[in-house]
Amino acid sequence: MKLPDHEQQELDEIERHLAEDDPKLAAKLNRPAPRVPRRTAVVAGMLSLHVLGLLVVVAGVTSSSVVLVALGACLILGVFGGFAVRAWREREE
């Protein structure tokens, strides 16, 4: 939605005054928001899956369900395998 001309001029004037009064703040406001690095997001996701696997194993032991214990163990081993493959690929590069 486009602003009316007089409002846009007022905003431009406020921006100019801000840049004159506090250039550090103006520069900080013009910077894009920092993004989470891909590596951090992948590691956080894998750790979340690992914790989920542990919870499934605990639920399986609590309810005496072999299926839940096996499912949780597979999830934990899968995450461990994912970390191993990721470390191996990074080592090759």
ABEGO torsion letter per residue (X at the ends): XBBBAAAAAAAAAAAAAAAAABAAAAAAAABBBBBBBAAAAAAAAAAAAAAAAAAAAAAAAAAGBAAAAAAAAAAAAAAAAAAAAAAAAAAAX
